[in-house]
Amino acid sequence: MYKIDLNTGERKLLMTLAPSDVAGVTTIIDLRMTADGKAYGYSFSRELSDLFQVEGVR
């Protein structure tokens, strides 16, 4: 998340949002933040799958 100065266009990195387990996370969505920026919540999309290896099949 960046803070952008609208007068100068300067960007400053404030924080990086990510769940504790980032496996399969594709998108951070629906961010909500308090006016003072001290608390926030967000949702994310996750895509997981299984891979199977089969041997000896004719």
C-alpha positions as a Markdown table, in Angstrom:
| # | Residue | x | y | z |
|---|---|---|---|---|
| 1 | Met | 0.0 | 0.0 | 0.0 |
| 2 | Tyr | 1.3 | 3.4 | -1.0 |
| 3 | Lys | 0.6 | 6.9 | 0.2 |
| 4 | Ile | 0.5 | 9.3 | -2.7 |
| 5 | Asp | 1.1 | 13.0 | -2.4 |
| 6 | Leu | -1.5 | 14.5 | -4.8 |
| 7 | Asn | 0.5 | 17.7 | -5.2 |
| 8 | Thr | 3.8 | 16.1 | -6.2 |
| 9 | Gly | 2.8 | 12.6 | -7.3 |
| 10 | Glu | 5.4 | 11.2 | -4.9 |
| 11 | Arg | 4.7 | 7.6 | -3.7 |
| 12 | Lys | 5.7 | 6.3 | -0.3 |
| 13 | Leu | 5.4 | 2.6 | 0.6 |
| 14 | Leu | 3.3 | 2.3 | 3.8 |
| 15 | Met | 2.9 | -1.4 | 4.2 |
| 16 | Thr | 2.7 | -4.7 | 2.3 |
| 17 | Leu | -0.6 | -6.6 | 2.7 |
| 18 | Ala | -0.5 | -10.4 | 2.7 |
| 19 | Pro | -2.1 | -13.2 | 4.6 |
| 20 | Ser | 0.2 | -15.3 | 6.9 |
| 21 | Asp | 0.0 | -18.2 | 4.3 |
| 22 | Val | 0.4 | -16.8 | 0.8 |
| 23 | Ala | 0.1 | -20.1 | -1.0 |
| 24 | Gly | -2.3 | -19.8 | -3.9 |
| 25 | Val | -3.2 | -16.1 | -3.1 |
| 26 | Thr | -3.9 | -14.3 | -6.4 |
| 27 | Thr | -5.5 | -11.0 | -5.4 |
| 28 | Ile | -6.0 | -8.8 | -2.3 |
| 29 | Ile | -9.5 | -7.4 | -2.5 |
| 30 | Asp | -12.0 | -5.4 | -0.5 |
| 31 | Leu | -9.5 | -3.4 | 1.7 |
| 32 | Arg | -11.0 | -1.3 | 4.5 |
| 33 | Met | -8.9 | 1.0 | 6.7 |
| 34 | Thr | -9.6 | 3.4 | 9.6 |
| 35 | Ala | -9.1 | 7.1 | 9.0 |
| 36 | Asp | -5.9 | 7.1 | 11.0 |
| 37 | Gly | -4.5 | 4.1 | 9.1 |
| 38 | Lys | -3.8 | 2.1 | 12.3 |
| 39 | Ala | -6.3 | -0.7 | 11.7 |
| 40 | Tyr | -7.3 | -2.4 | 8.5 |
| 41 | Gly | -9.0 | -5.5 | 7.2 |
| 42 | Tyr | -9.1 | -7.2 | 3.8 |
| 43 | Ser | -10.2 | -10.2 | 1.8 |
| 44 | Phe | -8.3 | -12.2 | -0.7 |
| 45 | Ser | -8.7 | -14.8 | -3.5 |
| 46 | Arg | -6.9 | -18.1 | -3.2 |
| 47 | Glu | -6.7 | -20.8 | -5.9 |
| 48 | Leu | -5.4 | -24.2 | -4.8 |
| 49 | Ser | -5.2 | -27.4 | -6.7 |
| 50 | Asp | -3.9 | -31.0 | -6.3 |
| 51 | Leu | -1.5 | -32.7 | -8.7 |
| 52 | Phe | -1.5 | -36.5 | -8.9 |
| 53 | Gln | 1.2 | -38.6 | -10.5 |
| 54 | Val | 0.1 | -42.0 | -11.7 |
| 55 | Glu | 2.6 | -44.7 | -12.8 |
| 56 | Gly | 2.1 | -48.1 | -14.4 |
| 57 | Val | -1.2 | -47.3 | -16.0 |
| 58 | Arg | -1.8 | -48.8 | -19.5 |
